[in-house]
Amino acid sequence: MSFKFKLPDLGEGMVEGEIVRWFIEEGDLVEEDQPIVEVMTDKVTVEIPSPRNGRIARRFGEEGQIIEVGTTLVVIEESGTAAPVAATRSRTEVQKTEQPVAAPEDKTGSDKNRGILATPAIRKLARQMGVGLSKIQGTGAGGRIVQEDLHHYQNNQTATAEQMETIPYRGLRRKIGSQLLLSKKTAPHYTYVEEVDVTQLVRLRAELAEKNKNVHLTYLPFVMRAVVAGLKKYPLLNSTLNEEEEVIQLRKYYNLGIATAAPSGLIVPVVKHVDTKDILQLAKEIDTLAESARAGKTTLEELQGGTFTLTSLGPLGGVLATPIINLPQVAILGIHKISQKPVVRNEQIVIRDMMNLSISLDHRVVDGIVAAEFLHHIIPLLEDPDTDTD
């Protein structure tokens, strides 16, 4: 009995998905719950398992192809009607076994070259160039190989060797590109940058890390707490512009996305309700989300619901950047590396731990003065991290 398995709705009203990778070929035997295909939707890659035991009779769609929900993925001949294993080799196996074996490469000066029309001088030049005469079509009289033929062949070989490598533009890479292009086309970006003295923050983080050695404590939780305080003061930065209804929707909850490098590209898992969690709780949740991202196991739920995004490269954070807004949000904060610099304090030159913050905003919603006020509200909270942010 044949069973048609169609692309299911994987959540949140999904309408289409991209085939990232097939795990099976036509003719393969599969068991129920065995992964058969990876599908990309909304920046998350999901392994879809087989709903039946049986043999893959048909497979629809190629890697990189976008298909709609409800489209047939595979036809499975359920167990009891499946052909024996020996008769159901995959196309890959057949191709491997039926591929002709390449003949050994001709060597210059071999017996095969002796029947080729070429002068002793051309044969000597071919040996010096490392070119096998049997590979060359002569253009001289009667098919005789001339010097131009040797150089033409060698130039072609060099051009082939210098061809560029190509990488398929699909899956998460294409999703990222589409989202960023939409953001740049939709939102008029601008970026505001300020410097922060984080000497006291460096001290506090080191003290807490020493007391809580079982927690991977970075600077992100401190920045997140300060950001939430700023968003409460300046709610436009925690909003969404609904152009169809011509309203700006102010969010009363604080879900911060953390731009994270995953094996297949950049994703933005979300820490929910940041205002209800302390520094150590945030540190643990960030670490858990980062581990899931590195393992390629981030779920769709972990990527949804963000109201504001932070992006940081840690020690590689550079001096400043112009981050691209993660639509439909209206702001993103870039956190840059901490380095010791000479600064003036009380008319004295001293060494302090300094860091830059760069915030990009949607100018349709947030004016420059509001961006500056927002940063100058959170900067004192980072410079004096013992301050109560509530």
Contacts in CASP RR format, 6 or more apart in sequence:
PFRMAT RR
TARGET T0000
AUTHOR 0000-0000-0000
METHOD contacts of the structure
MODEL  1
MSFKFKLPDLGEGMVEGEIVRWFIEEGDLVEEDQPIVEVMTDKVTVEIPS
PRNGRIARRFGEEGQIIEVGTTLVVIEESGTAAPVAATRSRTEVQKTEQP
VAAPEDKTGSDKNRGILATPAIRKLARQMGVGLSKIQGTGAGGRIVQEDL
HHYQNNQTATAEQMETIPYRGLRRKIGSQLLLSKKTAPHYTYVEEVDVTQ
LVRLRAELAEKNKNVHLTYLPFVMRAVVAGLKKYPLLNSTLNEEEEVIQL
RKYYNLGIATAAPSGLIVPVVKHVDTKDILQLAKEIDTLAESARAGKTTL
EELQGGTFTLTSLGPLGGVLATPIINLPQVAILGIHKISQKPVVRNEQIV
IRDMMNLSISLDHRVVDGIVAAEFLHHIIPLLEDPDTDTD
1 77 0 8 1.000
1 78 0 8 1.000
1 81 0 8 1.000
2 57 0 8 1.000
2 75 0 8 1.000
2 76 0 8 1.000
2 77 0 8 1.000
2 78 0 8 1.000
2 81 0 8 1.000
3 51 0 8 1.000
3 52 0 8 1.000
3 75 0 8 1.000
3 76 0 8 1.000
3 77 0 8 1.000
3 78 0 8 1.000
4 72 0 8 1.000
4 74 0 8 1.000
4 75 0 8 1.000
5 50 0 8 1.000
5 51 0 8 1.000
5 52 0 8 1.000
5 72 0 8 1.000
5 73 0 8 1.000
5 74 0 8 1.000
5 75 0 8 1.000
5 76 0 8 1.000
6 69 0 8 1.000
6 70 0 8 1.000
6 71 0 8 1.000
6 72 0 8 1.000
6 73 0 8 1.000
7 17 0 8 1.000
7 39 0 8 1.000
7 48 0 8 1.000
7 67 0 8 1.000
7 68 0 8 1.000
7 69 0 8 1.000
7 70 0 8 1.000
7 71 0 8 1.000
7 72 0 8 1.000
7 73 0 8 1.000
8 48 0 8 1.000
8 69 0 8 1.000
8 70 0 8 1.000
9 69 0 8 1.000
10 39 0 8 1.000
10 41 0 8 1.000
10 46 0 8 1.000
10 300 0 8 1.000
11 300 0 8 1.000
12 42 0 8 1.000
12 300 0 8 1.000
12 304 0 8 1.000
14 41 0 8 1.000
14 42 0 8 1.000
14 69 0 8 1.000
15 68 0 8 1.000
15 69 0 8 1.000
16 41 0 8 1.000
16 66 0 8 1.000
16 67 0 8 1.000
16 68 0 8 1.000
16 69 0 8 1.000
17 39 0 8 1.000
17 40 0 8 1.000
17 41 0 8 1.000
17 66 0 8 1.000
17 67 0 8 1.000
17 68 0 8 1.000
17 69 0 8 1.000
18 39 0 8 1.000
18 40 0 8 1.000
18 41 0 8 1.000
18 64 0 8 1.000
18 65 0 8 1.000
18 66 0 8 1.000
18 67 0 8 1.000
18 170 0 8 1.000
18 171 0 8 1.000
18 174 0 8 1.000
18 175 0 8 1.000
19 37 0 8 1.000
19 38 0 8 1.000
19 39 0 8 1.000
19 40 0 8 1.000
19 61 0 8 1.000
19 62 0 8 1.000
19 63 0 8 1.000
19 64 0 8 1.000
19 65 0 8 1.000
19 66 0 8 1.000
19 67 0 8 1.000
20 37 0 8 1.000
20 38 0 8 1.000
20 39 0 8 1.000
20 40 0 8 1.000
20 45 0 8 1.000
20 63 0 8 1.000
20 64 0 8 1.000
20 170 0 8 1.000
20 171 0 8 1.000
21 37 0 8 1.000
21 38 0 8 1.000
21 63 0 8 1.000
22 36 0 8 1.000
22 37 0 8 1.000
22 59 0 8 1.000
22 63 0 8 1.000
23 34 0 8 1.000
23 35 0 8 1.000
23 36 0 8 1.000
23 37 0 8 1.000
23 38 0 8 1.000
23 47 0 8 1.000
24 30 0 8 1.000
24 36 0 8 1.000
24 37 0 8 1.000
24 56 0 8 1.000
24 59 0 8 1.000
24 74 0 8 1.000
24 90 0 8 1.000
25 56 0 8 1.000
25 59 0 8 1.000
25 90 0 8 1.000
25 91 0 8 1.000
25 92 0 8 1.000
26 56 0 8 1.000
26 57 0 8 1.000
26 58 0 8 1.000
26 59 0 8 1.000
26 90 0 8 1.000
26 91 0 8 1.000
27 55 0 8 1.000
27 56 0 8 1.000
27 57 0 8 1.000
27 83 0 8 1.000
27 88 0 8 1.000
27 89 0 8 1.000
27 90 0 8 1.000
27 91 0 8 1.000
28 55 0 8 1.000
28 56 0 8 1.000
28 88 0 8 1.000
28 90 0 8 1.000
29 54 0 8 1.000
29 55 0 8 1.000
29 56 0 8 1.000
29 82 0 8 1.000
29 85 0 8 1.000
29 88 0 8 1.000
30 36 0 8 1.000
30 50 0 8 1.000
30 52 0 8 1.000
30 53 0 8 1.000
30 54 0 8 1.000
30 55 0 8 1.000
30 56 0 8 1.000
30 76 0 8 1.000
31 50 0 8 1.000
31 53 0 8 1.000
31 54 0 8 1.000
32 49 0 8 1.000
32 50 0 8 1.000
32 51 0 8 1.000
32 52 0 8 1.000
32 53 0 8 1.000
33 49 0 8 1.000
33 50 0 8 1.000
34 49 0 8 1.000
34 50 0 8 1.000
35 47 0 8 1.000
35 48 0 8 1.000
35 49 0 8 1.000
35 50 0 8 1.000
36 48 0 8 1.000
36 49 0 8 1.000
36 50 0 8 1.000
36 56 0 8 1.000
36 73 0 8 1.000
36 74 0 8 1.000
37 47 0 8 1.000
37 48 0 8 1.000
37 73 0 8 1.000
37 74 0 8 1.000
38 45 0 8 1.000
38 46 0 8 1.000
38 47 0 8 1.000
38 48 0 8 1.000
39 45 0 8 1.000
39 46 0 8 1.000
39 48 0 8 1.000
40 46 0 8 1.000
40 171 0 8 1.000
40 172 0 8 1.000
40 175 0 8 1.000
41 300 0 8 1.000
42 175 0 8 1.000
42 300 0 8 1.000
42 303 0 8 1.000
42 304 0 8 1.000
43 172 0 8 1.000
43 175 0 8 1.000
43 176 0 8 1.000
43 179 0 8 1.000
43 267 0 8 1.000
43 268 0 8 1.000
43 303 0 8 1.000
44 267 0 8 1.000
44 298 0 8 1.000
44 299 0 8 1.000
44 300 0 8 1.000
44 303 0 8 1.000
45 171 0 8 1.000
45 172 0 8 1.000
45 264 0 8 1.000
45 296 0 8 1.000
46 300 0 8 1.000
48 73 0 8 1.000
50 74 0 8 1.000
50 76 0 8 1.000
51 76 0 8 1.000
52 76 0 8 1.000
52 78 0 8 1.000
52 79 0 8 1.000
53 78 0 8 1.000
53 79 0 8 1.000
54 76 0 8 1.000
54 77 0 8 1.000
54 78 0 8 1.000
54 79 0 8 1.000
54 80 0 8 1.000
54 82 0 8 1.000
55 76 0 8 1.000
55 77 0 8 1.000
55 81 0 8 1.000
55 82 0 8 1.000
55 83 0 8 1.000
55 88 0 8 1.000
56 74 0 8 1.000
56 75 0 8 1.000
56 76 0 8 1.000
57 74 0 8 1.000
57 75 0 8 1.000
57 76 0 8 1.000
57 77 0 8 1.000
58 74 0 8 1.000
58 75 0 8 1.000
59 73 0 8 1.000
59 74 0 8 1.000
60 67 0 8 1.000
60 71 0 8 1.000
60 72 0 8 1.000
60 73 0 8 1.000
60 74 0 8 1.000
61 67 0 8 1.000
61 73 0 8 1.000
63 168 0 8 1.000
63 170 0 8 1.000
64 168 0 8 1.000
64 170 0 8 1.000
64 171 0 8 1.000
67 73 0 8 1.000
77 83 0 8 1.000
82 88 0 8 1.000
89 97 0 8 1.000
106 112 0 8 1.000
106 113 0 8 1.000
106 132 0 8 1.000
106 134 0 8 1.000
106 135 0 8 1.000
107 132 0 8 1.000
108 126 0 8 1.000
108 127 0 8 1.000
108 130 0 8 1.000
108 131 0 8 1.000
108 132 0 8 1.000
108 133 0 8 1.000
109 123 0 8 1.000
109 126 0 8 1.000
109 127 0 8 1.000
109 132 0 8 1.000
109 133 0 8 1.000
110 134 0 8 1.000
112 134 0 8 1.000
113 123 0 8 1.000
113 132 0 8 1.000
113 133 0 8 1.000
113 134 0 8 1.000
116 133 0 8 1.000
116 134 0 8 1.000
116 145 0 8 1.000
117 138 0 8 1.000
117 142 0 8 1.000
117 143 0 8 1.000
117 144 0 8 1.000
117 145 0 8 1.000
118 126 0 8 1.000
118 133 0 8 1.000
118 144 0 8 1.000
118 145 0 8 1.000
119 144 0 8 1.000
122 133 0 8 1.000
122 145 0 8 1.000
122 146 0 8 1.000
122 147 0 8 1.000
122 150 0 8 1.000
123 133 0 8 1.000
125 147 0 8 1.000
125 150 0 8 1.000
126 132 0 8 1.000
126 133 0 8 1.000
126 145 0 8 1.000
126 150 0 8 1.000
129 150 0 8 1.000
129 154 0 8 1.000
131 150 0 8 1.000
131 153 0 8 1.000
131 154 0 8 1.000
133 145 0 8 1.000
135 153 0 8 1.000
136 145 0 8 1.000
136 149 0 8 1.000
136 150 0 8 1.000
136 153 0 8 1.000
137 143 0 8 1.000
137 149 0 8 1.000
138 144 0 8 1.000
138 145 0 8 1.000
138 146 0 8 1.000
138 149 0 8 1.000
139 145 0 8 1.000
139 146 0 8 1.000
139 148 0 8 1.000
139 149 0 8 1.000
140 146 0 8 1.000
140 149 0 8 1.000
171 264 0 8 1.000
172 262 0 8 1.000
172 264 0 8 1.000
172 265 0 8 1.000
172 267 0 8 1.000
173 264 0 8 1.000
173 265 0 8 1.000
176 265 0 8 1.000
176 266 0 8 1.000
179 326 0 8 1.000
179 327 0 8 1.000
180 324 0 8 1.000
182 327 0 8 1.000
183 189 0 8 1.000
183 324 0 8 1.000
183 325 0 8 1.000
183 326 0 8 1.000
183 327 0 8 1.000
184 324 0 8 1.000
186 327 0 8 1.000
187 325 0 8 1.000
187 327 0 8 1.000
187 330 0 8 1.000
187 362 0 8 1.000
187 363 0 8 1.000
187 364 0 8 1.000
188 362 0 8 1.000
188 363 0 8 1.000
188 364 0 8 1.000
189 322 0 8 1.000
189 324 0 8 1.000
189 325 0 8 1.000
189 360 0 8 1.000
189 361 0 8 1.000
189 362 0 8 1.000
189 363 0 8 1.000
190 360 0 8 1.000
190 361 0 8 1.000
190 363 0 8 1.000
190 368 0 8 1.000
190 371 0 8 1.000
191 320 0 8 1.000
191 321 0 8 1.000
191 322 0 8 1.000
191 323 0 8 1.000
191 358 0 8 1.000
191 359 0 8 1.000
191 360 0 8 1.000
191 361 0 8 1.000
192 358 0 8 1.000
192 359 0 8 1.000
192 361 0 8 1.000
192 368 0 8 1.000
192 371 0 8 1.000
192 372 0 8 1.000
192 375 0 8 1.000
193 320 0 8 1.000
193 356 0 8 1.000
193 357 0 8 1.000
193 358 0 8 1.000
193 359 0 8 1.000
194 356 0 8 1.000
194 357 0 8 1.000
194 372 0 8 1.000
194 375 0 8 1.000
194 376 0 8 1.000
194 379 0 8 1.000
195 354 0 8 1.000
195 355 0 8 1.000
195 356 0 8 1.000
196 354 0 8 1.000
196 355 0 8 1.000
196 356 0 8 1.000
196 357 0 8 1.000
196 379 0 8 1.000
196 382 0 8 1.000
196 383 0 8 1.000
197 343 0 8 1.000
197 352 0 8 1.000
197 353 0 8 1.000
197 354 0 8 1.000
197 383 0 8 1.000
198 219 0 8 1.000
198 338 0 8 1.000
198 353 0 8 1.000
198 354 0 8 1.000
198 355 0 8 1.000
198 382 0 8 1.000
198 383 0 8 1.000
199 352 0 8 1.000
199 353 0 8 1.000
199 383 0 8 1.000
200 383 0 8 1.000
200 384 0 8 1.000
200 385 0 8 1.000
200 386 0 8 1.000
201 219 0 8 1.000
201 222 0 8 1.000
201 353 0 8 1.000
201 382 0 8 1.000
201 383 0 8 1.000
201 385 0 8 1.000
202 338 0 8 1.000
202 353 0 8 1.000
204 222 0 8 1.000
204 385 0 8 1.000
204 386 0 8 1.000
205 217 0 8 1.000
205 218 0 8 1.000
205 219 0 8 1.000
205 222 0 8 1.000
208 217 0 8 1.000
208 279 0 8 1.000
208 280 0 8 1.000
209 215 0 8 1.000
209 217 0 8 1.000
212 280 0 8 1.000
215 280 0 8 1.000
215 283 0 8 1.000
215 284 0 8 1.000
215 287 0 8 1.000
216 283 0 8 1.000
216 287 0 8 1.000
217 279 0 8 1.000
217 280 0 8 1.000
217 283 0 8 1.000
218 283 0 8 1.000
218 286 0 8 1.000
218 314 0 8 1.000
219 335 0 8 1.000
219 338 0 8 1.000
220 258 0 8 1.000
220 282 0 8 1.000
220 283 0 8 1.000
220 286 0 8 1.000
220 310 0 8 1.000
220 312 0 8 1.000
220 335 0 8 1.000
221 279 0 8 1.000
221 280 0 8 1.000
221 282 0 8 1.000
221 283 0 8 1.000
221 286 0 8 1.000
222 279 0 8 1.000
222 382 0 8 1.000
222 385 0 8 1.000
223 310 0 8 1.000
223 333 0 8 1.000
223 335 0 8 1.000
223 378 0 8 1.000
223 382 0 8 1.000
224 256 0 8 1.000
224 271 0 8 1.000
224 274 0 8 1.000
224 282 0 8 1.000
224 310 0 8 1.000
225 274 0 8 1.000
225 279 0 8 1.000
225 282 0 8 1.000
225 381 0 8 1.000
225 389 0 8 1.000
226 378 0 8 1.000
226 381 0 8 1.000
226 382 0 8 1.000
226 389 0 8 1.000
227 256 0 8 1.000
227 274 0 8 1.000
227 308 0 8 1.000
227 310 0 8 1.000
227 333 0 8 1.000
227 378 0 8 1.000
228 254 0 8 1.000
228 256 0 8 1.000
228 274 0 8 1.000
228 275 0 8 1.000
228 389 0 8 1.000
229 377 0 8 1.000
229 378 0 8 1.000
229 381 0 8 1.000
229 389 0 8 1.000
229 390 0 8 1.000
230 237 0 8 1.000
230 374 0 8 1.000
230 377 0 8 1.000
230 378 0 8 1.000
231 237 0 8 1.000
231 238 0 8 1.000
231 254 0 8 1.000
231 307 0 8 1.000
231 308 0 8 1.000
232 254 0 8 1.000
232 275 0 8 1.000
233 374 0 8 1.000
233 377 0 8 1.000
234 370 0 8 1.000
234 373 0 8 1.000
234 374 0 8 1.000
234 377 0 8 1.000
235 250 0 8 1.000
235 251 0 8 1.000
236 248 0 8 1.000
236 250 0 8 1.000
236 330 0 8 1.000
236 365 0 8 1.000
236 366 0 8 1.000
236 370 0 8 1.000
237 308 0 8 1.000
237 330 0 8 1.000
237 331 0 8 1.000
237 361 0 8 1.000
237 366 0 8 1.000
237 370 0 8 1.000
237 371 0 8 1.000
237 374 0 8 1.000
238 250 0 8 1.000
238 251 0 8 1.000
238 254 0 8 1.000
238 307 0 8 1.000
238 308 0 8 1.000
239 248 0 8 1.000
239 249 0 8 1.000
239 250 0 8 1.000
239 251 0 8 1.000
239 330 0 8 1.000
239 365 0 8 1.000
240 248 0 8 1.000
240 249 0 8 1.000
240 251 0 8 1.000
240 307 0 8 1.000
240 328 0 8 1.000
240 329 0 8 1.000
240 330 0 8 1.000
241 248 0 8 1.000
241 249 0 8 1.000
241 328 0 8 1.000
241 330 0 8 1.000
241 362 0 8 1.000
241 364 0 8 1.000
241 365 0 8 1.000
242 248 0 8 1.000
242 249 0 8 1.000
248 365 0 8 1.000
251 307 0 8 1.000
253 272 0 8 1.000
253 273 0 8 1.000
253 307 0 8 1.000
254 273 0 8 1.000
254 274 0 8 1.000
254 275 0 8 1.000
254 307 0 8 1.000
254 308 0 8 1.000
255 270 0 8 1.000
255 271 0 8 1.000
255 272 0 8 1.000
255 273 0 8 1.000
255 274 0 8 1.000
255 305 0 8 1.000
255 306 0 8 1.000
255 307 0 8 1.000
255 308 0 8 1.000
256 270 0 8 1.000
256 271 0 8 1.000
256 274 0 8 1.000
256 306 0 8 1.000
256 307 0 8 1.000
256 308 0 8 1.000
256 309 0 8 1.000
256 310 0 8 1.000
257 268 0 8 1.000
257 269 0 8 1.000
257 270 0 8 1.000
257 271 0 8 1.000
257 306 0 8 1.000
257 308 0 8 1.000
257 309 0 8 1.000
257 310 0 8 1.000
257 326 0 8 1.000
258 268 0 8 1.000
258 269 0 8 1.000
258 270 0 8 1.000
258 271 0 8 1.000
258 286 0 8 1.000
258 289 0 8 1.000
258 290 0 8 1.000
258 309 0 8 1.000
258 310 0 8 1.000
258 311 0 8 1.000
259 266 0 8 1.000
259 267 0 8 1.000
259 268 0 8 1.000
259 309 0 8 1.000
259 310 0 8 1.000
259 311 0 8 1.000
259 312 0 8 1.000
259 326 0 8 1.000
260 266 0 8 1.000
260 267 0 8 1.000
260 268 0 8 1.000
260 269 0 8 1.000
260 289 0 8 1.000
260 290 0 8 1.000
260 293 0 8 1.000
261 293 0 8 1.000
262 293 0 8 1.000
262 294 0 8 1.000
262 296 0 8 1.000
262 298 0 8 1.000
263 294 0 8 1.000
263 296 0 8 1.000
264 296 0 8 1.000
267 293 0 8 1.000
267 298 0 8 1.000
267 303 0 8 1.000
268 303 0 8 1.000
268 306 0 8 1.000
268 309 0 8 1.000
268 326 0 8 1.000
269 289 0 8 1.000
269 290 0 8 1.000
269 292 0 8 1.000
269 293 0 8 1.000
269 298 0 8 1.000
269 302 0 8 1.000
269 303 0 8 1.000
270 302 0 8 1.000
270 303 0 8 1.000
270 304 0 8 1.000
270 305 0 8 1.000
270 306 0 8 1.000
271 277 0 8 1.000
271 282 0 8 1.000
271 285 0 8 1.000
271 286 0 8 1.000
271 289 0 8 1.000
272 305 0 8 1.000
274 282 0 8 1.000
277 285 0 8 1.000
289 298 0 8 1.000
289 302 0 8 1.000
292 298 0 8 1.000
292 299 0 8 1.000
292 302 0 8 1.000
306 329 0 8 1.000
307 329 0 8 1.000
308 329 0 8 1.000
308 331 0 8 1.000
308 332 0 8 1.000
308 333 0 8 1.000
309 323 0 8 1.000
309 325 0 8 1.000
309 326 0 8 1.000
309 329 0 8 1.000
309 331 0 8 1.000
309 332 0 8 1.000
309 333 0 8 1.000
310 332 0 8 1.000
310 333 0 8 1.000
310 334 0 8 1.000
310 335 0 8 1.000
311 321 0 8 1.000
311 323 0 8 1.000
311 332 0 8 1.000
311 333 0 8 1.000
311 334 0 8 1.000
311 335 0 8 1.000
312 334 0 8 1.000
312 335 0 8 1.000
312 336 0 8 1.000
313 336 0 8 1.000
313 337 0 8 1.000
314 335 0 8 1.000
314 337 0 8 1.000
315 337 0 8 1.000
316 337 0 8 1.000
317 335 0 8 1.000
317 336 0 8 1.000
317 337 0 8 1.000
318 336 0 8 1.000
318 337 0 8 1.000
318 356 0 8 1.000
319 336 0 8 1.000
319 337 0 8 1.000
319 356 0 8 1.000
320 336 0 8 1.000
320 356 0 8 1.000
320 358 0 8 1.000
321 334 0 8 1.000
321 336 0 8 1.000
321 358 0 8 1.000
322 358 0 8 1.000
322 360 0 8 1.000
323 332 0 8 1.000
323 333 0 8 1.000
323 334 0 8 1.000
323 358 0 8 1.000
323 359 0 8 1.000
323 360 0 8 1.000
324 332 0 8 1.000
324 360 0 8 1.000
325 331 0 8 1.000
325 332 0 8 1.000
325 360 0 8 1.000
325 361 0 8 1.000
325 362 0 8 1.000
326 332 0 8 1.000
330 361 0 8 1.000
330 362 0 8 1.000
330 364 0 8 1.000
330 365 0 8 1.000
330 366 0 8 1.000
331 359 0 8 1.000
331 360 0 8 1.000
331 361 0 8 1.000
331 362 0 8 1.000
331 366 0 8 1.000
331 371 0 8 1.000
332 359 0 8 1.000
332 360 0 8 1.000
333 357 0 8 1.000
333 358 0 8 1.000
333 359 0 8 1.000
334 357 0 8 1.000
334 358 0 8 1.000
334 359 0 8 1.000
334 360 0 8 1.000
335 355 0 8 1.000
335 357 0 8 1.000
336 355 0 8 1.000
336 356 0 8 1.000
336 357 0 8 1.000
336 358 0 8 1.000
337 355 0 8 1.000
338 353 0 8 1.000
338 354 0 8 1.000
338 355 0 8 1.000
339 353 0 8 1.000
339 354 0 8 1.000
339 355 0 8 1.000
340 351 0 8 1.000
340 352 0 8 1.000
340 353 0 8 1.000
340 354 0 8 1.000
341 351 0 8 1.000
341 352 0 8 1.000
341 354 0 8 1.000
342 349 0 8 1.000
342 350 0 8 1.000
342 351 0 8 1.000
343 349 0 8 1.000
343 350 0 8 1.000
343 351 0 8 1.000
343 352 0 8 1.000
343 354 0 8 1.000
344 350 0 8 1.000
345 352 0 8 1.000
357 375 0 8 1.000
357 378 0 8 1.000
357 379 0 8 1.000
359 371 0 8 1.000
359 374 0 8 1.000
359 375 0 8 1.000
361 368 0 8 1.000
361 371 0 8 1.000
380 387 0 8 1.000
381 387 0 8 1.000
381 389 0 8 1.000
END
